Amino acid sequence: MKRWVSAVMAAALSVALVSCAGSAAPEALLPGAEFGLQILGVELLADGDIARLNYRVVEYDAARRALDQTVRLQAAGTEGILDVMQAGRLGPLRQRPSRTGKKQFILFPNNGRPLVHGGKATLLIGASRITDIPVS
């Protein structure tokens, strides 16, 4: 009986320790951290015709400098590059970085549908690349 009680207590203690451990990745390991961004992923909208890149600003000044450059999206394994969607008088359909820490986005037309559910994308910021962004 004592062995059973001590085994249950040990299991309960290990579960408690594991659940208390932080599961978030350190900021330096997040995709886009070098640009002051946390890349949250690419979401396909409008039956796959529009790709929405979701991100969060973690360092405002670095994000502002990065997003002032040319931003493009590319499906992994393809050479086709998607530019930021433009809308007549509105101009580029993207949010400027803000200090709020809320989720923000940039829209891209998925012409020819190179981005597919379950695939990966690459974000091109100037001459730099952020790879392996999940597409959902």
Order of alpha helices (4+ residues) and beta strands (2+ residues): alpha-beta-beta-alpha-beta-beta-beta-beta-beta-beta-beta
